[in-house]
Amino acid sequence: MKWKLPKLPWSSIRIVVGIALLIAAGSTYSMWWPPLSAWIDHTLISQRKAPASEESIDSQAGAAASVQAASLALTAQSRLNLGLTDDYLKPIELTTYSRSITMPAVIVPKPGRSQIVVASPLNGVVTHVHAVTGEAVMPGELLFEIRLTYEDLVETQTLYLKTLSELEVENREIVRLEQATQSGAISGKSLLDRRYAKDKLEAHLRSLREALRLHGLSDRQVDAIGLDGKLLRDLKVVAPDIDRHDESEELRLSQNPYRPVSLTSSGLAVSPELENHKPLVIEELQIHKGQAVMAGEKLCSLSDYAELFIEGKAFEQDVPAIAKAAQQGWPVDAVFPGDSGATRVTGLELAFVGNSIDPDSRTLSFFVELPNQVMRDEKNSEGQRYLSWQYRVGQRLELQVPVEQWESQIVVPVDAVVKEGADWYVFQQNGANFTRVPVHVKHRDQSSAVIANDGSIFPGDVIALKSAHQMQMAIKNKSGGGADPHAGHNH
């Protein structure tokens, strides 16, 4: 008899086989698990990313160091040593840049304003000199006293007094004859003759008054001769007023009010309105006490340097550019050389351009307004006042005349940018740190640099406006590289 195994479903067979495998694996664990674990570990290690090489580690460290070296921390003392005061740490603003050409120039007097000649109006002898060379005076202050010896003036005054006396006699005689004619004692013909004589004297008197006025006397002075019955014999020469030409310009004769130059002298004060006028400096004092002077002879010259001209010399090929600047009304900059660096005066007005070219130098003269100011104003123990002006006649300089203007540009001083290789840099402030920022310099001249507004820096950012070269050297020293002392400089 044959036994037949019962047929089991396929799912049950899988369960039985799985249980058998688990029992076998558990019983042989010590045989197969160690090699399997080692294979798994080896596979995992081989699949990991290879570690960085020594060269790549050094490269990453160098990049981090470069980023750190591009930022420079400055103490308050360091900023002062570099000259980075508040005036040189300002937000960037968009402004107009004027591309200009440089021309030689010299300071010259302003014709008709800077020089005044004081001359003697009449003949006489100098009795006193109140002024000294180099002294500063105000309009109306006494300069010289002269005893008149002008024969024509003396004779005219004498004849004027004589005619006044004769006219007075005629007036009294006419009054007497009028009474006698009314009583019938004398005929009316005598009275009529006296009246004709009076008319002649009055006409002669008017001509004498005009003659005295031509000599420089005013109506007040002529009337004073008649009232006092005295000749005017002393002439007081005072400093003239450049801007006023009225009755105050009368000759200072005899007891006329005046103010002496020196405070230690005695005299009367002039109108207070002259106190605010510009001072005049005495130059070329050519007379002395006891000297005889003629009418029209030069006594001294006065200088008023409150307003001067800068005379620029344009070469023939630059004439169209000068004419364009004058037509557009563009301001001109003046650059004064100095031991501590050039000084720039901006916004000067171009007054006029000459109409002829010098045949020898082939240059065209043009003139720029230069306002001046007093740098020293002191008085000595004798009360004499001395001035020193900021700008002096004959001083040489350079003029920068604009030939083209660019609107809405980032313009910084040339000392605010530094060049290294093909790159230009500025230093942006962030608290006590100054970060080196690469920029594109579109244009650069002797004083300014135009930076492209391309997003490297923005209006409102605060950058160092000077000492960029020194800061670049400090960064190079900090990073360990040798500093090139000529970096950012062209010689």
Phi and psi in degrees as a GROMACS rama.xvg file:
@    title "Ramachandran Plot"
@    xaxis  label "Phi"
@    yaxis  label "Psi"
@TYPE xy
-98.1698  135.117  LYS-2
-89.3578  141.836  TRP-3
-117.093  129.338  LYS-4
-72.9476  140.693  LEU-5
-71.179  142.122  PRO-6
-76.6932  124.451  LYS-7
-103.729  149.382  LEU-8
-67.5845  155.76  PRO-9
-64.0985  -33.6743  TRP-10
-67.185  -35.7114  SER-11
-70.6717  -35.8901  SER-12
-62.052  -42.255  ILE-13
-63.4867  -36.809  ARG-14
-66.8853  -43.8744  ILE-15
-64.1939  -43.0413  VAL-16
-64.4511  -40.0432  VAL-17
-64.0724  -39.1176  GLY-18
-66.7916  -38.5027  ILE-19
-65.2989  -39.5275  ALA-20
-66.2783  -40.8181  LEU-21
-62.279  -40.6738  LEU-22
-65.5837  -41.588  ILE-23
-66.3585  -40.9844  ALA-24
-64.9167  -38.3248  ALA-25
-67.9443  -35.1571  GLY-26
-76.2387  -22.9173  SER-27
-110.859  23.8882  THR-28
-56.8926  -43.5589  TYR-29
-68.9511  -14.4857  SER-30
-91.053  -41.659  MET-31
-103.052  -18.8326  TRP-32
-73.6713  -43.2519  TRP-33
-59.1439  -48.9646  PRO-34
-64.0944  -34.7522  PRO-35
-66.6875  -40.5078  LEU-36
-64.2579  -38.5729  SER-37
-66.4069  -39.2632  ALA-38
-64.5419  -40.7087  TRP-39
-64.2611  -43.6873  ILE-40
-63.569  -40.0655  ASP-41
-64.8606  -39.1847  HIS-42
-66.1303  -43.3567  THR-43
-63.2436  -42.1111  LEU-44
-64.7008  -40.6835  ILE-45
-67.7861  -24.8236  SER-46
-85.6107  -10.7057  GLN-47
-71.1647  158.427  ARG-48
-70.1054  135.755  LYS-49
-61.3688  139.693  ALA-50
-68.09  155.187  PRO-51
-63.7551  141.943  ALA-52
-77.3996  169.2  SER-53
-63.8427  -34.8926  GLU-54
-66.1739  -41.5409  GLU-55
-68.826  -34.1623  SER-56
-63.9489  -43.0736  ILE-57
-64.4615  -37.3318  ASP-58
-66.0162  -43.6917  SER-59
-64.4527  -39.8457  GLN-60
-65.31  -38.2698  ALA-61
-65.7804  -38.995  GLY-62
-64.7255  -41.8074  ALA-63
-63.8043  -40.0178  ALA-64
-66.4828  -35.6655  ALA-65
-65.6929  -41.1008  SER-66
-63.7011  -40.4777  VAL-67
-68.1987  -36.8885  GLN-68
-71.4021  -22.1457  ALA-69
-73.1297  -5.21626  ALA-70
-115.396  131.66  SER-71
-119.637  122.783  LEU-72
-91.2815  125.063  ALA-73
-119.48  132.138  LEU-74
-77.2865  171.72  THR-75
-62.1143  -37.2091  ALA-76
-68.491  -37.8021  GLN-77
-63.7999  -40.7204  SER-78
-63.0927  -40.3344  ARG-79
-67.7135  -37.6071  LEU-80
-63.4717  -32.3422  ASN-81
-86.0767  -2.07427  LEU-82
77.5899  17.409  GLY-83
-86.7737  70.1937  LEU-84
-80.3363  -177.656  THR-85
-62.0955  -27.3559  ASP-86
-69.5449  -21.0516  ASP-87
-111.514  12.7731  TYR-88
-129.274  82.1828  LEU-89
-128.148  153.736  LYS-90
-65.9679  146.984  PRO-91
-71.7975  139.523  ILE-92
-129.708  148.157  GLU-93
-79.0275  129.942  LEU-94
-142.354  179.361  THR-95
-95.8923  127.141  THR-96
-102.335  132.845  TYR-97
-107.553  114.172  SER-98
-77.002  125.646  ARG-99
-129.183  166.254  SER-100
-116.856  146.86  ILE-101
-100.977  135.501  THR-102
-137.132  146.997  MET-103
-70.601  151.593  PRO-104
-154.574  167.541  ALA-105
-147.443  147.337  VAL-106
-80.898  130.799  ILE-107
-129.426  158.5  VAL-108
-66.4605  158.475  PRO-109
-89.1449  113.98  LYS-110
-57.1016  133.615  PRO-111
81.4619  -6.79949  GLY-112
-125.49  -40.6494  ARG-113
-78.5114  -27.3224  SER-114
-121.772  132.556  GLN-115
-129.351  128.369  ILE-116
-99.4602  128.093  VAL-117
-102.189  118.658  VAL-118
-118.657  157.813  ALA-119
-76.5143  123.614  SER-120
-73.6199  -21.0916  PRO-121
-140.703  165.789  LEU-122
-72.4149  144.625  ASN-123
179.224  -174.215  GLY-124
-121.057  131.499  VAL-125
-70.8144  121.572  VAL-126
-101.357  -21.5602  THR-127
-159.274  141.471  HIS-128
-117.743  112.069  VAL-129
-88.8709  -21.3987  HIS-130
-101.79  159.666  ALA-131
-130.993  157.356  VAL-132
-63.3764  135.338  THR-133
88.9485  -7.91876  GLY-134
-78.1081  147.252  GLU-135
-97.3422  132.679  ALA-136
-128.792  161.117  VAL-137
-107.395  154.106  MET-138
-55.6864  133.73  PRO-139
97.2808  -9.77583  GLY-140
-80.3846  143.583  GLU-141
-72.1684  130.851  LEU-142
-106.679  -50.8729  LEU-143
-140.557  155.965  PHE-144
-121.184  132.806  GLU-145
-129.623  130.557  ILE-146
-86.0449  119.607  ARG-147
-70.1875  134.154  LEU-148
-127.237  17.533  THR-149
-73.5603  107.35  TYR-150
-60.6056  -41.3611  GLU-151
-63.5128  -40.6625  ASP-152
-66.7698  -41.9756  LEU-153
-62.0763  -44.9571  VAL-154
-65.1663  -38.8018  GLU-155
-66.9654  -42.6536  THR-156
-62.7371  -41.5162  GLN-157
-61.9481  -46.2301  THR-158
-65.8509  -33.9562  LEU-159
-64.5318  -45.3365  TYR-160
-63.4903  -41.324  LEU-161
-62.4031  -43.0611  LYS-162
-65.6683  -38.6911  THR-163
-60.7241  -41.3663  LEU-164
-64.8331  -44.8481  SER-165
-63.3689  -37.6177  GLU-166
-66.3453  -39.3168  LEU-167
-62.4598  -40.3366  GLU-168
-63.3926  -43.2189  VAL-169
-62.4296  -40.3516  GLU-170
-63.2605  -41.0742  ASN-171
-66.3567  -38.3186  ARG-172
-67.3283  -37.596  GLU-173
-64.5136  -41.0444  ILE-174
-61.3132  -41.3661  VAL-175
-65.7389  -42.8192  ARG-176
-68.4255  -32.5688  LEU-177
-62.3058  -40.0655  GLU-178
-67.7907  -41.9755  GLN-179
-67.8709  -35.6902  ALA-180
-67.531  -37.2366  THR-181
-66.5049  -31.7596  GLN-182
-84.0386  -9.11334  SER-183
83.9948  10.8607  GLY-184
-70.6521  -37.0069  ALA-185
-129.896  166.827  ILE-186
-81.8396  162.774  SER-187
-74.1261  -12.6449  GLY-188
-65.299  -38.0557  LYS-189
-63.2094  -41.0477  SER-190
-64.7601  -39.7293  LEU-191
-65.0072  -38.0558  LEU-192
-63.9363  -39.3695  ASP-193
-65.3874  -38.2829  ARG-194
-67.0723  -37.061  ARG-195
-62.5483  -41.2636  TYR-196
-64.2411  -37.5562  ALA-197
-63.7087  -41.4169  LYS-198
-62.8916  -38.3775  ASP-199
-65.1379  -41.1871  LYS-200
-65.3322  -39.7709  LEU-201
-65.4081  -39.4505  GLU-202
-64.902  -42.2105  ALA-203
-63.6866  -37.156  HIS-204
-65.96  -39.4053  LEU-205
-63.8725  -39.8198  ARG-206
-66.3136  -36.2285  SER-207
-67.6541  -37.9848  LEU-208
-61.669  -42.94  ARG-209
-66.1323  -35.4862  GLU-210
-64.1019  -41.0942  ALA-211
-65.8366  -36.1232  LEU-212
-65.8828  -36.7699  ARG-213
-65.4205  -28.6388  LEU-214
-74.4973  -10.5244  HIS-215
114.334  -0.891214  GLY-216
-80.9812  147.399  LEU-217
-91.7791  170.798  SER-218
-59.4664  -37.8432  ASP-219
-63.0663  -40.5437  ARG-220
-70.1303  -38.1182  GLN-221
-64.7771  -41.9923  VAL-222
-64.3043  -34.7473  ASP-223
-64.758  -32.6574  ALA-224
-62.8252  -43.0515  ILE-225
-69.5626  -37.8463  GLY-226
-72.5793  -44.3245  LEU-227
-84.8537  -25.0035  ASP-228
69.3446  25.6874  GLY-229
-125.554  145.17  LYS-230
-78.477  144.666  LEU-231
-84.7328  119.587  LEU-232
-121.825  -17.277  ARG-233
-110.107  128.891  ASP-234
-107.395  127.653  LEU-235
-110.744  116.755  LYS-236
-94.496  122.241  VAL-237
-114.934  164.043  VAL-238
-68.7275  130.482  ALA-239
-76.7095  164.332  PRO-240
-104.549  124.51  ASP-241
-66.1241  -39.4097  ILE-242
-95.105  -5.88911  ASP-243
-122.214  134.181  ARG-244
-141.863  86.1433  HIS-245
-143.226  -153.401  ASP-246
-63.9417  -16.7077  GLU-247
-69.528  -8.49006  SER-248
-88.5474  9.96208  GLU-249
-64.6331  158.115  GLU-250
-64.5994  133.331  LEU-251
-83.6594  96.5838  ARG-252
-114.258  142.301  LEU-253
53.5093  -119.698  SER-254
-89.2651  19.8028  GLN-255
-62.906  145.409  ASN-256
-63.081  145.373  PRO-257
-158.301  169.595  TYR-258
-129.226  124.1  ARG-259
-70.463  160.103  PRO-260
-67.6924  -55.1234  VAL-261
-77.2171  138.605  SER-262
-70.3496  -17.0051  LEU-263
-83.0938  -10.1599  THR-264
-83.397  166.807  SER-265
-106.1  151.536  SER-266
168.18  177.267  GLY-267
-96.2673  153.349  LEU-268
-84.9144  149.046  ALA-269
-92.8295  -175.733  VAL-270
-59.4334  138.142  SER-271
-63.8783  -19.0296  PRO-272
-65.5373  -18.5542  GLU-273
-80.516  -10.7612  LEU-274
-64.9884  -28.9175  GLU-275
-91.6948  5.0871  ASN-276
-77.9517  162.893  HIS-277
-75.1822  140.932  LYS-278
-73.1891  153.321  PRO-279
-118.116  142.318  LEU-280
-104.712  131.556  VAL-281
-79.3696  128.374  ILE-282
-134.441  153.597  GLU-283
53.6044  53.0427  GLU-284
-73.5407  115.706  LEU-285
-115.444  8.35479  GLN-286
-123.987  166.662  ILE-287
-144.296  166.672  HIS-288
-63.0823  135.226  LYS-289
89.8383  -4.14991  GLY-290
-79.7337  137.066  GLN-291
-86.2291  131.411  ALA-292
-122.392  149.732  VAL-293
-101.628  159.461  MET-294
-60.3458  128.982  ALA-295
89.3912  -4.15626  GLY-296
-74.8293  140.299  GLU-297
-71.4704  127.044  LYS-298
-96.0261  -44.4603  LEU-299
-166.442  174.462  CYS-300
-125.853  146.194  SER-301
-115.77  144.063  LEU-302
-118.826  136.889  SER-303
-120.647  102.965  ASP-304
-101.624  20.5546  TYR-305
-67.3305  -27.8924  ALA-306
-134.227  124.824  GLU-307
-127.088  173.83  LEU-308
-114.52  146.051  PHE-309
-105.324  118.706  ILE-310
-95.0531  112.061  GLU-311
-95.9414  152.353  GLY-312
-115.312  109.769  LYS-313
-97.7306  135.267  ALA-314
-74.0958  161.014  PHE-315
-59.3129  -36.4349  GLU-316
-74.1066  -14.929  GLN-317
-94.6007  -0.372859  ASP-318
-59.5244  -44.3205  VAL-319
-59.5336  -37.3042  PRO-320
-66.7767  -39.3335  ALA-321
-64.7734  -43.1827  ILE-322
-62.7508  -38.3288  ALA-323
-65.9125  -42.5795  LYS-324
-62.2883  -40.1067  ALA-325
-67.3635  -38.6616  ALA-326
-67.8353  -39.619  GLN-327
-79.897  -13.5295  GLN-328
71.6706  28.8978  GLY-329
-73.7805  138.812  TRP-330
-72.384  155.566  PRO-331
-114.723  145.061  VAL-332
-106.254  142.255  ASP-333
-113.601  134.746  ALA-334
-118.895  116.83  VAL-335
-102.73  122.812  PHE-336
-71.5605  154.417  PRO-337
-160.656  166.459  GLY-338
-65.0883  -34.8565  ASP-339
-95.5522  15.0027  SER-340
115.671  164.689  GLY-341
-73.4449  144.206  ALA-342
-109.548  130.76  THR-343
-109.268  132.363  ARG-344
-115.026  119.025  VAL-345
-106.131  163.604  THR-346
72.1837  28.3411  GLY-347
-80.0623  148.968  LEU-348
-93.4045  132.384  GLU-349
-79.6741  111.874  LEU-350
-74.1021  -59.6675  ALA-351
-161.496  164.311  PHE-352
-115.854  135.442  VAL-353
-62.9921  161.186  GLY-354
-108.12  6.18389  ASN-355
-138.913  146.785  SER-356
-100.364  131.916  ILE-357
-62.1625  124.716  ASP-358
-67.5396  -24.4764  PRO-359
-85.3865  -53.1234  ASP-360
-87.7333  -12.5394  SER-361
56.7498  40.7681  ARG-362
-120.324  156.403  THR-363
-112.457  130.049  LEU-364
-85.9237  136.653  SER-365
-135.823  153.082  PHE-366
-124.415  136.542  PHE-367
-120.95  136.116  VAL-368
-68.0008  135.237  GLU-369
-131.406  97.9501  LEU-370
-66.2531  137.525  PRO-371
-113.662  162.286  ASN-372
-144.859  152.8  GLN-373
-79.3491  128.785  VAL-374
-97.7558  -25.7748  MET-375
-141.96  130.305  ARG-376
-141.389  100.744  ASP-377
-135.81  159.215  GLU-378
-122.059  142.778  LYS-379
-89.483  -174.21  ASN-380
-65.3626  -21.7935  SER-381
-91.1126  4.31149  GLU-382
83.3165  9.89646  GLY-383
-84.5061  136.944  GLN-384
-102.854  136.445  ARG-385
-130.559  139.799  TYR-386
-119.984  152.719  LEU-387
-131.678  124.523  SER-388
-91.0976  154.567  TRP-389
-67.2786  -44.3489  GLN-390
-112.235  144.052  TYR-391
-125.12  147.123  ARG-392
-63.1957  135.096  VAL-393
93.5946  -8.25031  GLY-394
-69.5624  133.382  GLN-395
-96.9487  149.417  ARG-396
-160.716  -171.911  LEU-397
-126.428  143.652  GLU-398
-110.211  135.028  LEU-399
-109.272  109.264  GLN-400
-100.922  124.678  VAL-401
-70.0009  138.444  PRO-402
-117.846  -12.0721  VAL-403
-159.199  146.052  GLU-404
-126.202  135.475  GLN-405
-113.659  124.614  TRP-406
-85.0654  151.46  GLU-407
52.3484  61.668  SER-408
-118.715  153.951  GLN-409
-89.4582  107.423  ILE-410
-114.667  126.048  VAL-411
-129.713  159.694  VAL-412
-61.6004  152.416  PRO-413
-64.5897  -24.9214  VAL-414
-75.9273  -4.30649  ASP-415
-86.8663  -9.57608  ALA-416
-119.821  151.4  VAL-417
-139.433  144.606  VAL-418
-110.675  138.027  LYS-419
-139.139  111.294  GLU-420
66.3974  -124.379  GLY-421
-95.654  3.20827  ALA-422
-109.293  146.345  ASP-423
-111.733  144.682  TRP-424
-133.322  151.496  TYR-425
-124.99  166.27  VAL-426
-116.622  111.954  PHE-427
-92.0738  133.247  GLN-428
-83.2909  135.547  GLN-429
-139.186  85.3264  ASN-430
70.8431  -123.689  GLY-431
-88.7315  -5.15958  ALA-432
-98.1287  147.624  ASN-433
-124.175  115.242  PHE-434
-96.1288  131.977  THR-435
-77.1501  122.827  ARG-436
-119.557  125.044  VAL-437
-72.6974  138.502  PRO-438
-136.894  165.489  VAL-439
-105.075  116.002  HIS-440
-89.0567  112.593  VAL-441
-76.8763  -36.3296  LYS-442
-156.811  147.879  HIS-443
-147.248  137.798  ARG-444
-126.429  -161.571  ASP-445
-68.7853  -21.2598  GLN-446
-124.335  -24.8923  SER-447
-134.232  159.676  SER-448
-132.752  138.728  ALA-449
-104.073  119.704  VAL-450
-103.064  135.242  ILE-451
-65.6636  136.295  ALA-452
-87.7753  69.0582  ASN-453
-109.447  12.2084  ASP-454
98.5824  -7.48225  GLY-455
-66.8522  -41.8232  SER-456
-134.361  156.117  ILE-457
-124.198  153.257  PHE-458
-55.8607  131.967  PRO-459
105.487  -21.0352  GLY-460
-69.3968  144.585  ASP-461
-99.2704  121.6  VAL-462
-125.171  161.522  ILE-463
-76.424  123.771  ALA-464
-91.742  8.21628  LEU-465
-159.464  171.558  LYS-466
63.6868  26.2203  SER-467
-65.1651  -34.3492  ALA-468
-64.5177  -44.8412  HIS-469
-64.1669  -39.0135  GLN-470
-68.2974  -35.6339  MET-471
-64.7579  -40.7645  GLN-472
-63.4856  -38.7633  MET-473
-63.6421  -38.6073  ALA-474
-67.0919  -41.5452  ILE-475
-64.3632  -40.1997  LYS-476
-65.0461  -37.5135  ASN-477
-66.4938  -36.3949  LYS-478
-82.0785  -4.56424  SER-479
95.0412  -2.06182  GLY-480
-88.8799  153.287  GLY-481
-70.7356  132.294  GLY-482
-83.5658  129.116  ALA-483
-82.7237  114.873  ASP-484
-66.2722  -15.5802  PRO-485
-101.76  9.58624  HIS-486
-64.3733  131.362  ALA-487
79.9406  3.40536  GLY-488
-122.175  141.815  HIS-489
-115.446  131.414  ASN-490
